[in-house]
């Protein structure tokens, strides 16, 4: 009984960890792409 409860808790914490990781990764990628667009824009302005 305790083992089952523990495994459920472990599963839940793993799932939450994966969700958090996914969320932060997407946010980070979004910021990264925004930064890339900004640098591209600056490069274009410098060339022009």
C-alpha positions in Angstrom: 0.0 0.0 0.0 2.7 2.4 1.0 4.8 1.4 -2.1 1.8 2.1 -4.4 1.3 5.5 -2.8 5.0 6.3 -3.1 5.1 5.3 -6.8 2.1 7.4 -7.5 3.8 10.4 -5.8 7.0 9.7 -7.7 5.0 9.6 -11.0 3.2 12.8 -10.2 6.5 14.6 -9.3 8.1 13.3 -12.5 5.2 14.5 -14.6 5.2 18.0 -12.9 9.0 18.2 -13.5 8.5 17.4 -17.2 5.7 20.0 -17.5 7.9 22.6 -15.8 10.8 21.7 -18.0 8.7 21.9 -21.1 7.2 25.3 -20.1 10.6 26.9 -19.3 12.2 25.4 -22.4 9.4 26.9 -24.6 9.7 30.3 -22.9 13.5 30.2 -23.3 13.2 29.3 -27.0 10.7 32.1 -27.5 13.1 34.6 -25.9 16.0 33.2 -27.9 14.1 33.5 -31.2 13.0 37.1 -30.2 16.7 37.9 -29.5 17.7 36.4 -32.9 15.1 38.5 -34.7 16.3 41.6 -32.9 19.9 40.9 -33.9 18.9 40.3 -37.5 17.0 43.5 -37.5 20.0 45.4 -36.1 22.2 43.7 -38.8 19.9 44.8 -41.5 19.8 48.3 -40.2 23.6 48.4 -40.0 23.9 47.1 -43.5 21.4 49.7 -44.8 
